[in-house]
Amino acid sequence: MIELAIRGGLVVTPNGERHADLAISAGRITAIGDVGPASREIDAKGKLVLPGCVDLHTHLASTPTFAPLDDFEHGTRAAVAGGVTTVVSMVYQEEGSLRRGVERGLRDAERSLTDFAFHVVVTDPSDAARAEVAALVRDGHAGLKVFMVSPRFAERRDDYALLLRAAAGAGALVAIHAEDHAIVAGRTAALHAAGRTSVEHFPESRPVEAEVKAIREAVELAERTGAAIYLVHLSSRAALHALREGKGRARVLGETRPLYLYLTRAQFDRPDAALWVGQPPLRDADDVAAVWAALADGTLDTVGTDHIPHARAAKLAPGLSFDRIPPGVSNLETLLPMLYSEGVRKGRITLSRLVEVLASSPAHVAGMYPRKGALAIGSDGDVVIFDPWARRIVRAADLHSACDYDPYEGWDVTGWPEVVLSRGDVVFERGSVVAKPGRGKLVPRAPSPH
């Protein structure tokens, strides 16, 4: 007998949307359509049945000097409550070794409620580090991360080019934070010299031209080395134009994050502006419109949260200059409901496009598809039963992150997960996280095509 049947919802599959039942046994989807008797049934009539979201951009792992407020346990509580069933976290090269960073990530992820994978952040592209790439890819860790905004990148461009060449040869995707160090450092120094160090000047310190210059350099590197690159948290109209150009020249993928869909730099006129400090900064309303358009037309491939919240007191600590405020916010739990509410309900994107950018496309990018990111026979039973009429006012007190504020506090959102399953297990049900820490499993990432 079938272990679990989800009955009567509007199921969004790779082949379209239809009202159907969905069967899960042994953690995998076994049938979609008319499904026979089952040991357990969930009534999904009037609901949407979606694949679990795949978030390619989180910061849940520790480093030797940093413990995130939302670690794997707390962060993945927020994830499952929002319909995210697979997270990809940054892990950092440690004592020169990429492998050691992965090992730390695996220890941290022993408390994960969701399935997980990694991007390995390369801070020292040494001969030894580059030599580790092929073996890591063979072990399912087919993702690297490079911060172009770091002074190390500026100092060691040739070594990073060799790293991208090694990634291309091994089939590792390279995620890139594209902001130009020289522009950011120069603007920051000039603002300090002028005594303009308060948070309202933060957007001036990281201008659009820093993003565009770095994107163009990243594309040139991808073109020269053959590497596949994934440009993260793109924020501006000009950056998206550079992404479009890059896609015509090399293997280039693009991501935005929720902040750039919902908020503008007007937040920096508020006395609590530090709560919205992230990198790059919030942009103008025209940029927000451009991000929505790029999400709808396929220029952007994914939406990733860049989830790394900090407590209100840490963000608002007195006396901090704009460049000392810890960057990052919480986004995991509201990723799906807000994109549905602001995107699908308002006609900015279709339901199928929402599923594409939050599930199927990130799974493809990460080398996890079709095990993840799809409601298809044989795929993992990662399912979100989503109530398109459920209305919530976003309040941090009601959410599951360890953070004590939410960047969208007070927003009125229509559409929220009702039940979330991971590999056929109910992990969230009608407001309550029911999964236990440690149930998450590593998802091996397949190499990027050469």
Phi and psi in degrees as a GROMACS rama.xvg file:
@    title "Ramachandran Plot"
@    xaxis  label "Phi"
@    yaxis  label "Psi"
@TYPE xy
-62.308  139.17  ILE-2
-73.0169  -43.6032  GLU-3
-143.868  134.779  LEU-4
-123.824  132.274  ALA-5
-104.434  117.794  ILE-6
-105.205  128.69  ARG-7
80.5766  10.0244  GLY-8
-86.3464  171.929  GLY-9
-85.582  104.605  LEU-10
-90.69  127.003  VAL-11
-101.382  107.125  VAL-12
-109.963  171.118  THR-13
-60.4084  -18.7572  PRO-14
-99.6556  5.50124  ASN-15
126.689  -170.987  GLY-16
-109.088  136.503  GLU-17
-158.287  151.645  ARG-18
-76.2111  122.807  HIS-19
-162.134  166.267  ALA-20
-91.7866  158.261  ASP-21
-133.571  131.627  LEU-22
-111.543  140.984  ALA-23
-131.083  131.567  ILE-24
-141.791  143.126  SER-25
52.5964  35.2785  ALA-26
81.903  -1.39735  GLY-27
-121.899  153.92  ARG-28
-74.1087  126.855  ILE-29
-113.037  -17.7616  THR-30
-162.44  148.184  ALA-31
-136.584  122.004  ILE-32
141.762  -129.696  GLY-33
-87.1118  113.524  ASP-34
-112.342  133.969  VAL-35
-75.3133  -164.204  GLY-36
-59.5403  149.472  PRO-37
-139.51  154.272  ALA-38
-66.2473  -32.8839  SER-39
-138.816  143.367  ARG-40
-129.014  146.27  GLU-41
-123.151  126.884  ILE-42
-83.0762  117.307  ASP-43
-114.691  17.5287  ALA-44
-59.4799  134.258  LYS-45
79.8844  0.565332  GLY-46
-113.052  163.334  LYS-47
-94.1506  141.037  LEU-48
-114.464  110.45  VAL-49
-119.46  155.108  LEU-50
-69.9952  148.118  PRO-51
-57.5689  141.412  GLY-52
-74.5064  150.524  CYS-53
-117.034  113.862  VAL-54
-100.016  111.429  ASP-55
-82.2808  1.30704  LEU-56
-143.404  87.8868  HIS-57
-132.625  163.665  THR-58
-129.217  77.7037  HIS-59
-105.091  -13.4458  LEU-60
-89.566  153.685  ALA-61
-86.5516  170.645  SER-62
-128.217  173.577  THR-63
-58.9392  -20.8839  PRO-64
-119.209  2.97565  THR-65
-144.319  130.517  PHE-66
-117.528  117.171  ALA-67
-66.5633  146.657  PRO-68
-59.2279  -46.5332  LEU-69
-98.0276  96.0745  ASP-70
-80.373  -169.692  ASP-71
-60.4346  -37.0188  PHE-72
-68.3608  -53.4654  GLU-73
-71.1968  -40.5198  HIS-74
-63.8193  -39.5236  GLY-75
-80.4433  -17.3472  THR-76
-62.0731  -47.8092  ARG-77
-62.0206  -38.9078  ALA-78
-60.1146  -53.762  ALA-79
-66.3767  -32.5408  VAL-80
-65.8274  -22.8382  ALA-81
-102.401  1.99  GLY-82
93.1485  11.9782  GLY-83
-94.6672  117.595  VAL-84
-110.452  -5.88695  THR-85
-139.952  130.169  THR-86
-120.331  144.447  VAL-87
-114.332  117.662  VAL-88
-106.373  147.744  SER-89
-71.6284  136.653  MET-90
-126.776  145.774  VAL-91
-106.479  136.304  TYR-92
-46.8996  135.384  GLN-93
-129.633  123.807  GLU-94
52.5305  40.8187  GLU-95
84.2108  -10.5458  GLY-96
-106.118  127.311  SER-97
-69.1734  -40.7393  LEU-98
-59.156  -40.3511  ARG-99
-65.1911  -34.6983  ARG-100
-64.3212  -41.295  GLY-101
-62.2371  -41.7992  VAL-102
-63.0574  -39.8844  GLU-103
-62.8675  -43.489  ARG-104
-59.7871  -40.6489  GLY-105
-63.8895  -38.6973  LEU-106
-65.0459  -45.1521  ARG-107
-61.8167  -39.8157  ASP-108
-74.028  -3.65636  ALA-109
-61.4909  -14.9538  GLU-110
-102.345  7.94529  ARG-111
-72.1738  140.63  SER-112
-88.9335  -22.1459  LEU-113
-109.29  166.115  THR-114
-71.0679  158.9  ASP-115
-152.765  162.829  PHE-116
-153.366  -177.191  ALA-117
-133.908  153.867  PHE-118
-108.937  134.34  HIS-119
-97.3171  115.411  VAL-120
-76.8325  123.925  VAL-121
-100.252  110.32  VAL-122
-101.3  -15.6044  THR-123
-138.672  93.9229  ASP-124
-80.149  59.0001  PRO-125
-75.8623  170.532  SER-126
-56.4793  -42.8104  ASP-127
-65.4101  -41.6542  ALA-128
-64.9319  -44.2427  ALA-129
-62.8179  -32.3681  ARG-130
-69.7474  -18.4726  ALA-131
-81.2037  -18.0756  GLU-132
-61.0058  -47.1251  VAL-133
-61.3097  -43.0443  ALA-134
-67.5365  -37.1508  ALA-135
-62.7612  -42.0969  LEU-136
-62.3671  -42.3064  VAL-137
-61.1578  -29.1965  ARG-138
-88.239  6.65933  ASP-139
94.6395  9.61477  GLY-140
-107.627  72.7156  HIS-141
-96.2353  36.8644  ALA-142
-141.028  132.141  GLY-143
-116.675  167.023  LEU-144
-138.932  137.201  LYS-145
-129.559  133.001  VAL-146
-100.654  101.32  PHE-147
-67.3979  -22.3557  MET-148
-74.7957  -10.7525  VAL-149
-74.6006  143.033  SER-150
-61.184  -25.8929  PRO-151
-61.2953  -38.2166  ARG-152
-64.1402  -43.704  PHE-153
-62.2255  -36.2954  ALA-154
-77.7676  -25.2199  GLU-155
-130.336  44.4811  ARG-156
-56.177  -42.5488  ARG-157
-63.9647  -39.821  ASP-158
-66.828  -38.3943  ASP-159
-67.8908  -33.0387  TYR-160
-63.1119  -40.1916  ALA-161
-65.0257  -36.1435  LEU-162
-61.6569  -45.7668  LEU-163
-63.8899  -34.6826  LEU-164
-65.731  -40.4563  ARG-165
-64.7414  -39.4679  ALA-166
-62.3854  -42.5689  ALA-167
-60.7804  -42.7999  ALA-168
-66.318  -32.9359  GLY-169
-92.2001  -16.8116  ALA-170
89.1677  27.7177  GLY-171
-93.4129  130.573  ALA-172
-76.4556  138.711  LEU-173
-111.506  109.589  VAL-174
-77.7616  139.774  ALA-175
-132.978  125.408  ILE-176
-85.8945  106.446  HIS-177
-101.437  90.1539  ALA-178
-138.529  137.973  GLU-179
-79.4564  124.122  ASP-180
-61.6974  -44.519  HIS-181
-62.3195  -42.2539  ALA-182
-65.7259  -46.6021  ILE-183
-63.1715  -45.3485  VAL-184
-64.0004  -41.5619  ALA-185
-64.9896  -46.1317  GLY-186
-62.866  -41.4956  ARG-187
-63.2803  -45.0677  THR-188
-62.7678  -41.3583  ALA-189
-65.3336  -40.8256  ALA-190
-65.0832  -41.6242  LEU-191
-62.2742  -43.8781  HIS-192
-61.565  -31.583  ALA-193
-87.0431  1.06761  ALA-194
73.9487  17.1157  GLY-195
-99.6458  73.2217  ARG-196
-108.713  -0.386033  THR-197
-74.8343  164.23  SER-198
-62.3135  -25.2138  VAL-199
-62.0841  -19.7824  GLU-200
-93.607  0.650017  HIS-201
-56.2016  -46.0093  PHE-202
-59.5381  -31.9329  PRO-203
-65.7665  -26.8598  GLU-204
-77.096  -19.0071  SER-205
-133.044  72.5348  ARG-206
-73.7128  166.835  PRO-207
-56.8525  -37.717  VAL-208
-62.7336  -26.4675  GLU-209
-66.7165  -38.7537  ALA-210
-67.9809  -46.0336  GLU-211
-65.9515  -44.9884  VAL-212
-59.1077  -43.5867  LYS-213
-68.0991  -39.9614  ALA-214
-59.8142  -45.5861  ILE-215
-64.1665  -37.5665  ARG-216
-68.0901  -40.0038  GLU-217
-62.231  -41.8989  ALA-218
-63.4422  -42.1385  VAL-219
-61.5963  -40.2445  GLU-220
-63.8279  -42.7328  LEU-221
-63.2561  -41.7285  ALA-222
-63.4574  -40.8895  GLU-223
-75.6895  -34.2836  ARG-224
-99.8752  -16.7599  THR-225
82.9317  5.49839  GLY-226
-73.0748  148.996  ALA-227
-89.6098  126.702  ALA-228
-119.523  151.99  ILE-229
-127.509  102.794  TYR-230
-82.7289  118.699  LEU-231
-96.1037  161.264  VAL-232
34.4597  57.8523  HIS-233
-74.2153  137.569  LEU-234
-126.335  -10.7618  SER-235
-135.37  159.55  SER-236
-58.1977  -44.9314  ARG-237
-64.856  -38.2945  ALA-238
-64.0394  -38.1975  ALA-239
-69.5751  -34.2379  LEU-240
-63.1039  -42.4606  HIS-241
-64.8072  -35.1747  ALA-242
-62.8637  -46.2167  LEU-243
-58.8311  -45.1212  ARG-244
-60.726  -42.6155  GLU-245
-63.4538  -36.1176  GLY-246
-65.075  -22.5208  LYS-247
-83.4339  -6.5471  GLY-248
-116.624  -27.7528  ARG-249
-152.903  -179.2  ALA-250
-83.9217  94.3634  ARG-251
-128.734  130.316  VAL-252
-122.06  155.766  LEU-253
-134.643  143.676  GLY-254
-126.766  146.826  GLU-255
-120.284  175.624  THR-256
-129.572  164.088  ARG-257
-56.0691  -36.7674  PRO-258
-50.5396  -38.5205  LEU-259
-83.333  -2.86914  TYR-260
-95.4987  -26.4598  LEU-261
-118.161  -20.4084  TYR-262
-128.432  155.912  LEU-263
-124.701  175.668  THR-264
-66.5237  -4.45125  ARG-265
-59.7599  -22.7055  ALA-266
-60.1777  -24.9126  GLN-267
-80.9179  1.39344  PHE-268
-89.4953  -4.83473  ASP-269
-87.347  153.47  ARG-270
-66.4817  -23.0398  PRO-271
-102.806  30.2007  ASP-272
-56.3687  -28.4572  ALA-273
-59.4209  -22.1699  ALA-274
-63.2398  -21.3774  LEU-275
-108.92  16.1851  TRP-276
-71.0901  122.197  VAL-277
-148.011  170.83  GLY-278
-124.112  120.959  GLN-279
-66.465  168.874  PRO-280
-74.2484  167.879  PRO-281
-60.5078  146.565  LEU-282
-111.895  -164.937  ARG-283
-85.0543  168.182  ASP-284
-59.4432  -35.7131  ALA-285
-62.7708  -35.7164  ASP-286
-68.71  -39.568  ASP-287
-58.9895  -45.2933  VAL-288
-61.0317  -38.8277  ALA-289
-67.1826  -36.8918  ALA-290
-65.2587  -43.7457  VAL-291
-60.15  -43.9288  TRP-292
-62.9099  -41.2975  ALA-293
-68.9828  -29.9261  ALA-294
-69.7847  -39.5468  LEU-295
-72.9012  -36.7836  ALA-296
-91.5425  -0.685547  ASP-297
94.6942  -2.39376  GLY-298
-59.1888  -46.9878  THR-299
-85.5686  138.767  LEU-300
-93.3936  -31.5926  ASP-301
-147.785  165.462  THR-302
-120.017  120.726  VAL-303
-120.692  149.24  GLY-304
-79.9345  -28.0565  THR-305
53.6834  43.1328  ASP-306
-68.6553  111.064  HIS-307
-155.227  77.5098  ILE-308
-75.9279  156.73  PRO-309
-131.256  149.803  HIS-310
-62.8604  151.34  ALA-311
-51.5136  -44.4713  ARG-312
-63.0552  -35.9274  ALA-313
-69.0595  -38.5422  ALA-314
-71.3283  -35.0198  LYS-315
-102.051  15.4832  LEU-316
-54.7641  132.498  ALA-317
-65.7582  146.132  PRO-318
84.6168  1.11496  GLY-319
-78.4835  130.506  LEU-320
-74.5013  162.586  SER-321
-57.6102  -29.7544  PHE-322
-87.7236  2.23833  ASP-323
-109.551  -4.91549  ARG-324
-72.5164  127.898  ILE-325
-62.6763  124.857  PRO-326
-83.0002  146.283  PRO-327
123.343  154.546  GLY-328
-143.256  173.974  VAL-329
-85.8257  139.277  SER-330
-148.547  -12.4118  ASN-331
-61.6585  -45.1315  LEU-332
-74.183  -27.1786  GLU-333
-98.9478  -1.13724  THR-334
-51.9171  -58.5314  LEU-335
-71.6367  -52.2748  LEU-336
-60.9215  -38.4007  PRO-337
-72.2833  -36.1292  MET-338
-67.9275  -33.9149  LEU-339
-67.2197  -48.1702  TYR-340
-65.9525  -47.6882  SER-341
-86.1672  -23.9449  GLU-342
-98.4635  -63.5363  GLY-343
-70.1341  -50.1598  VAL-344
-64.272  -30.3296  ARG-345
-94.7198  7.05209  LYS-346
76.2367  15.068  GLY-347
-79.9541  -34.749  ARG-348
-139.135  160.002  ILE-349
-85.0299  166.194  THR-350
-62.041  -42.386  LEU-351
-65.0076  -34.7087  SER-352
-69.0254  -37.3744  ARG-353
-57.5078  -47.2911  LEU-354
-63.2554  -36.8787  VAL-355
-63.4374  -49.9772  GLU-356
-77.1806  -21.818  VAL-357
-101.634  -14.5596  LEU-358
-133.039  -68.199  ALA-359
-69.2119  -43.6403  SER-360
-67.1879  -47.4265  SER-361
-60.769  -33.9093  PRO-362
-65.6949  -41.0592  ALA-363
-60.7467  -49.0887  HIS-364
-58.3216  -39.6273  VAL-365
-85.2974  -1.54268  ALA-366
72.5432  36.3378  GLY-367
-116.722  -7.50258  MET-368
-82.4748  139.611  TYR-369
-96.7503  10.3094  PRO-370
-57.5028  -41.2411  ARG-371
-116.446  157.126  LYS-372
87.2574  5.88386  GLY-373
-147.613  146.42  ALA-374
-95.0905  94.9066  LEU-375
-148.299  154.525  ALA-376
-58.9805  127.367  ILE-377
94.0534  -16.1712  GLY-378
-72.6333  156.899  SER-379
-58.1248  147.555  ASP-380
-79.8525  59.0566  GLY-381
-96.7945  106.829  ASP-382
-136.834  138.684  VAL-383
-115.566  119.203  VAL-384
-93.8059  110.021  ILE-385
-112.48  125.481  PHE-386
-89.888  108.362  ASP-387
-73.492  -5.40832  PRO-388
-111.156  -7.75239  TRP-389
-65.1495  130.526  ALA-390
-111.972  132.093  ARG-391
-134.317  144.303  ARG-392
-97.6012  124.459  ILE-393
-68.7524  121.206  VAL-394
-138.794  128.441  ARG-395
-56.0135  -35.1108  ALA-396
-62.9146  -22.7828  ALA-397
-95.1994  -7.42366  ASP-398
-97.8585  178.224  LEU-399
-112.579  -2.1458  HIS-400
-66.9088  156.264  SER-401
-76.0708  -7.32319  ALA-402
-73.401  147.794  CYS-403
-99.2104  12.2702  ASP-404
-149.418  161.888  TYR-405
-126.845  140.811  ASP-406
-65.2884  -15.2895  PRO-407
-113.537  25.9811  TYR-408
-49.4413  127.26  GLU-409
89.9329  -6.58854  GLY-410
-68.8208  140.584  TRP-411
-94.6326  113.038  ASP-412
-116.827  132.214  VAL-413
-112.569  120.186  THR-414
111.791  120.295  GLY-415
-154.437  146.951  TRP-416
-61.1431  138.146  PRO-417
-101.855  -45.8564  GLU-418
-137.106  137.906  VAL-419
-127.882  132.48  VAL-420
-118.636  143.587  LEU-421
-126.917  119.598  SER-422
49.4032  40.3672  ARG-423
83.1611  -8.40459  GLY-424
-90.9614  133.498  ASP-425
-70.7433  121.459  VAL-426
-112.346  -17.8383  VAL-427
-146.156  135.165  PHE-428
-147.741  112.441  GLU-429
48.111  54.9196  ARG-430
95.6452  -9.31068  GLY-431
-120.911  132.932  SER-432
-79.4202  121.809  VAL-433
-112.049  -6.17302  VAL-434
-72.7785  153.631  ALA-435
-103.024  144.406  LYS-436
-57.8669  140.329  PRO-437
99.9535  -2.55443  GLY-438
-82.2979  -15.7744  ARG-439
-68.2768  151.388  GLY-440
-126.49  149.057  LYS-441
-65.1458  133.471  LEU-442
-104.461  109.948  VAL-443
-61.7743  134.576  PRO-444
-94.5273  128.164  ARG-445
-73.7164  150.595  ALA-446
-62.4389  151.062  PRO-447
-69.7357  144.611  SER-448
-61.2242  145.276  PRO-449
